[in-house]
Amino acid sequence: MCHPPHRLLLLVSFAVLLGLPGGAAAGSVEPRVPTREERARYPWLSTERPIRPLAEALPPPPGYTRVALEAGSFGAWLRGLPLRPEGTPVRDFRAQEILARDDSSLAAVTELDVGSANLQQCADSIIRLHAEWLWSRGQKERIAYRFTSGHLASWTRYAAGDRARVSGSKVTWVKGGPVDGSRASFRAYLELVFTYAGTLSLAAETQRPPREDVRPGDFFVLGGSPGHAVLVLDVARNAEGRRVALLGQGFIPAQDFHVLSPGEDGPWFSLEGEEVATPFWKPFPWSSLRRL
């Protein structure tokens, strides 16, 4: 969460498949119903709600090309992230509009449910997307995240019926639920994680990749109470080696995960400075870059 912790290569071919020529107009892709393959990759999708894949809707700036990614990686999965139709506002968990459709800081809104409680905020959105990627890959045994206390909460343990009892910074696991590996149980597990994990745990328990190796799926995080985190959704590079990135965030209160924009000139943020400035938080220094 973004608030106090107690609430707490198919390489080239894949890039070509998902990339568009530089200079194409963002938002020019017509929404369509998701394919069967997309519903398998993004299992929360419905069969009726129209989407636009991120890489089609948000092409890189003129002269830039998306960096190559390993097929099946978290970054490659994020490139296909389903977006809602152009002009969709950001709404919170109560369905109240909190960011207008024409706000200059908003590039797009993802087609991702936020739940009915004030839980899926900034760090939680990153955890949610990472867990959904692992679920879609059939790697459910890897779905595990730490509470701010440092205790590990694994999906396999939760699915086996174990439940966390939390008392201050003490966590014990006891048999308290049914053996249940369903999607509904998975969402309940995630809400448990959202309650007790946050920016502090993401900052403390994740890898610190070098600036030169920043890739889609990495994130910037400043841990605190509150803190904030933004996810690197894509990276593109030009012939001179300059890099730009698409950045996405959840926020307070729990709200639609959305793609940010630095202003009227498009949704791509420069990665060339000593820090990365985003619209709703203080600038992120490169020392805040992390990787799950």
GIURMO-V753747 format. One record per backbone hydrogen bond with DSSP energy under -0.5 kcal/mol. NH is the residue of the N-H (numbers start at 1). CO is the residue of the C=O. If there is no record, write none. Layout:
# GIURMO-V753747
NH,CO  NH,CO
This chain:
# GIURMO-V753747
7,4  11,9  14,10  15,11  16,12  17,13  18,14  19,15  23,60  24,21  27,57  28,25  32,51  34,49  39,35  40,36  41,37  42,38  45,42  51,32  52,83  54,81  55,79  56,53  57,53  58,54  64,61  65,237  67,235  69,11  73,70  77,73  78,74  79,75  80,76  80,77  81,78  83,52  84,109  88,85  90,99  92,96  93,254  95,92  98,90  99,90  103,100  106,103  107,105  107,259  108,259  110,257  111,82  112,110  119,117  120,114  120,117  121,119  125,121  126,122  127,123  128,124  129,125  130,126  131,127  132,128  133,129  134,130  135,131  136,132  137,133  138,135  139,134  142,139  143,140  144,142  145,153  147,151  148,196  150,147  153,145  154,152  155,143  158,154  159,155  160,156  161,158  162,157  163,174  165,172  166,164  167,165  167,170  170,167  172,165  174,163  176,161  176,174  177,161  180,159  180,178  186,182  187,183  188,184  189,185  190,186  191,187  192,188  193,189  194,190  195,191  196,192  197,8  197,193  199,1  202,198  203,199  204,200  205,201  206,202  207,291  209,207  213,210  214,211  217,218  217,232  218,215  219,290  220,230  221,288  222,228  223,221  225,226  226,2  227,2  227,224  228,222  230,220  231,248  232,218  233,231  233,246  234,246  236,244  237,65  238,242  239,63  241,238  244,236  245,269  246,234  248,231  249,258  255,120  256,91  258,249  259,108  260,247  261,105  262,266  266,263  269,245  271,243  276,284  277,275  281,278  284,276  285,283  286,274  288,285  289,286  290,219  291,207
